[in-house]
Amino acid sequence: MIKKKTPAPKERPEPQAQLNQPALQVLLALADGDKHGWAILKDIERFTNGRIALSAGTLYGVVKRLFALGLIEDSSERPPIHWDDERRRYYHLTDTGRSAATAEISRLESLVTTARSRKLGTPQVDQ
């Protein structure tokens, strides 16, 4: 008996995974340049007006996950030696990371548009 070979299933790209808020915040912090961990934490606090303050443990868990997904990598650039601390590790947003952040922002914009069309999230005007 001759068995017919079953063609291999076509590889389908995985749908873009949703980023959780801390992951998106880290990608946003790296969008304007490479940073070390403490600078990422401070940048997130600054651009959220203190509403979000990640702990170091949360940050490094997120960083580990973003590395595994190829969304960030170690930076090849370092500041001048008189400004640097050799213990610091600098992170760089990859092209894949930039695309993932852009996709997540688009998803969130769509969600906000839907919420506003249903009278949610719209500022109330006193009459």
DRENPATI-291729 format. One record per residue (C-alpha): residue number from 1; residue in three letters; x, y, z. Coordinates in nm, 2 decimals, padded with zeros to 4 digits. Layout:
NODE num residu     c1     c2     c3
NODE NUM    ALA      X      Y      Z
...
END
This chain:
NODE num residu     c1     c2     c3
NODE   1    MET  00.00  00.00  00.00
NODE   2    ILE  00.13  00.34 -00.10
NODE   3    LYS  00.06  00.63  00.13
NODE   4    LYS  00.00  00.97 -00.01
NODE   5    LYS  00.21  01.24  00.14
NODE   6    THR  00.00  01.50  00.31
NODE   7    PRO  00.12  01.84  00.22
NODE   8    ALA  00.26  02.03  00.52
NODE   9    PRO  00.02  02.29  00.65
NODE  10    LYS  00.10  02.64  00.54
NODE  11    GLU  00.26  02.84  00.81
NODE  12    ARG  00.04  03.12  00.92
NODE  13    PRO  00.18  03.41  01.10
NODE  14    GLU  00.06  03.44  01.45
NODE  15    PRO -00.18  03.73  01.51
NODE  16    GLN -00.02  04.03  01.67
NODE  17    ALA -00.03  03.96  02.04
NODE  18    GLN -00.18  04.23  02.25
NODE  19    LEU  00.08  04.41  02.47
NODE  20    ASN  00.00  04.46  02.83
NODE  21    GLN  00.02  04.82  02.97
NODE  22    PRO  00.37  04.79  03.13
NODE  23    ALA  00.51  04.64  02.81
NODE  24    LEU  00.37  04.92  02.59
NODE  25    GLN  00.50  05.17  02.84
NODE  26    VAL  00.85  05.03  02.81
NODE  27    LEU  00.83  05.04  02.43
NODE  28    LEU  00.71  05.40  02.44
NODE  29    ALA  01.00  05.49  02.67
NODE  30    LEU  01.24  05.35  02.42
NODE  31    ALA  01.08  05.50  02.12
NODE  32    ASP  01.29  05.82  02.14
NODE  33    GLY  01.62  05.65  02.22
NODE  34    ASP  01.81  05.39  02.41
NODE  35    LYS  01.79  05.39  02.78
NODE  36    HIS  01.90  05.19  03.09
NODE  37    GLY  01.64  05.04  03.33
NODE  38    TRP  01.63  05.33  03.58
NODE  39    ALA  01.59  05.58  03.30
NODE  40    ILE  01.30  05.38  03.16
NODE  41    LEU  01.13  05.38  03.50
NODE  42    LYS  01.17  05.76  03.53
NODE  43    ASP  01.06  05.83  03.18
NODE  44    ILE  00.74  05.63  03.23
NODE  45    GLU  00.67  05.82  03.55
NODE  46    ARG  00.73  06.15  03.37
NODE  47    PHE  00.51  06.09  03.07
NODE  48    THR  00.23  05.94  03.27
NODE  49    ASN  00.25  06.24  03.52
NODE  50    GLY  00.32  05.99  03.80
NODE  51    ARG  00.01  05.78  03.74
NODE  52    ILE  00.22  05.48  03.65
NODE  53    ALA  00.53  05.39  03.86
NODE  54    LEU  00.66  05.04  03.77
NODE  55    SER  00.87  04.86  04.03
NODE  56    ALA  01.21  04.73  03.93
NODE  57    GLY  01.08  04.38  03.95
NODE  58    THR  00.80  04.45  03.71
NODE  59    LEU  01.03  04.63  03.47
NODE  60    TYR  01.28  04.35  03.45
NODE  61    GLY  01.01  04.09  03.41
NODE  62    VAL  00.87  04.30  03.12
NODE  63    VAL  01.22  04.35  02.97
NODE  64    LYS  01.29  03.97  02.98
NODE  65    ARG  00.96  03.91  02.79
NODE  66    LEU  01.02  04.18  02.54
NODE  67    PHE  01.37  04.04  02.47
NODE  68    ALA  01.23  03.69  02.42
NODE  69    LEU  00.98  03.84  02.17
NODE  70    GLY  01.25  04.03  01.98
NODE  71    LEU  01.09  04.36  02.06
NODE  72    ILE  01.39  04.50  02.23
NODE  73    GLU  01.76  04.42  02.23
NODE  74    ASP  02.08  04.53  02.40
NODE  75    SER  02.20  04.87  02.27
NODE  76    SER  02.53  04.89  02.09
NODE  77    GLU  02.56  05.26  02.19
NODE  78    ARG  02.68  05.38  02.53
NODE  79    PRO  02.71  05.73  02.66
NODE  80    PRO  03.06  05.89  02.72
NODE  81    ILE  03.25  05.71  02.99
NODE  82    HIS  03.23  06.00  03.24
NODE  83    TRP  02.84  05.98  03.22
NODE  84    ASP  02.82  05.60  03.22
NODE  85    ASP  02.82  05.33  03.48
NODE  86    GLU  02.95  05.01  03.35
NODE  87    ARG  02.69  04.81  03.55
NODE  88    ARG  02.41  04.96  03.35
NODE  89    ARG  02.25  04.77  03.06
NODE  90    TYR  02.11  04.98  02.79
NODE  91    TYR  01.81  04.87  02.58
NODE  92    HIS  01.71  04.94  02.22
NODE  93    LEU  01.37  04.93  02.05
NODE  94    THR  01.39  04.69  01.75
NODE  95    ASP  01.20  04.75  01.43
NODE  96    THR  00.97  04.46  01.53
NODE  97    GLY  00.92  04.64  01.87
NODE  98    ARG  00.83  04.97  01.70
NODE  99    SER  00.58  04.78  01.47
NODE 100    ALA  00.43  04.60  01.77
NODE 101    ALA  00.39  04.93  01.96
NODE 102    THR  00.24  05.10  01.66
NODE 103    ALA -00.01  04.81  01.61
NODE 104    GLU -00.11  04.82  01.98
NODE 105    ILE -00.16  05.20  01.97
NODE 106    SER -00.38  05.15  01.66
NODE 107    ARG -00.58  04.89  01.85
NODE 108    LEU -00.63  05.12  02.14
NODE 109    GLU -00.73  05.41  01.92
NODE 110    SER -00.99  05.19  01.76
NODE 111    LEU -01.12  05.09  02.11
NODE 112    VAL -01.14  05.45  02.22
NODE 113    THR -01.33  05.54  01.90
NODE 114    THR -01.58  05.27  01.97
NODE 115    ALA -01.62  05.38  02.33
NODE 116    ARG -01.67  05.74  02.23
NODE 117    SER -01.93  05.64  01.97
NODE 118    ARG -02.12  05.47  02.25
NODE 119    LYS -02.10  05.78  02.47
NODE 120    LEU -01.82  05.64  02.69
NODE 121    GLY -01.51  05.83  02.76
NODE 122    THR -01.64  06.15  02.63
NODE 123    PRO -01.61  06.45  02.85
NODE 124    GLN -01.94  06.57  02.98
NODE 125    VAL -02.03  06.93  02.89
NODE 126    ASP -02.22  07.13  03.15
NODE 127    GLN -02.54  07.28  03.01
END
